Amino acid sequence: MAGKRFVMNVGRTTKQGQQINVGKDHAEYKAIVGTLTMNAEDIKAIGIPPGGTVRVRSGNGEAIFLCREGKVPEGMIFVPYGPPTCRLMGQTTDGTGMPTSKGWEVEVEPIAPETTPQRPEGMPAAS
């Protein structure tokens, strides 16, 4: 199935902040930054099974995420900032020292769990 375009916003979460004391190499931290949140209607529209895996592509790269339902508007996705989102970012910072992390247009497509060789270590498998 072909992907659908979404606006992606990236940010830090309080759960990430709590995990920083454990470390970024800890499995729970990797699971947090490897999970994308999407509106329930969007999940249905593109046919993502419960606990499914998706590939997200930007003009700069692609990354694999576990997808979960959450409180985000239709047409938008949210992902906690981390190594997978860095694969999607460009190198320009517009003078801020940090690449743009809000309002990217990306393509999201469901994929079968067995096609996810890039699954970050510690990221839970789709159920």
Residue, then its C-alpha position, 0 to 999 in steps of 0.5 A: m500500500a502506498g503511503k499517505r502524507f502527514v504533518m509531523n511534529v517532534g518534541r520531548t516528552t515528560k516520559q523521556g525526561q524521566q528516562i534520561n536518568v536511566g540513559k539513552d541506551h536503555a530499552e525503555y528510552k529506545a521504545i519511547v523514541g521509537t513510537l509514533t502517535m497518530n489519530a485513530e481515524d488516520i490509523k484506520a484510513i491507512g490500514i495500520p493494524p493495532g500495534g502496527t509498524v510504519r515507515v516514515r519518509s521525509g525528503n531527508g531519510e526514513a525511519i521505522f516506528l511502532c504506531r499507537e493511537g493518541k490525541v493528535p489532530e487528523g492529518m498530524i503525527f507526533v514522535p518524541y525527539g530521538p535518533p529515529t527522528c534525526r534520520l528524518m531531519g535535514q542538516t539546515t538549522d536556519g541559524t538556530g543550531m538545531p534542525t527544524s522539528k515541527g511541521w514537516e511533511v512526511e509520508v507514512e506507510p504501514i509495513a509488516p513487522e518482518t520487514t523492519p530490519q532497522r527496528p531500534e534495539g529495545m523497540p517492542a515488536a508489533s502485537 
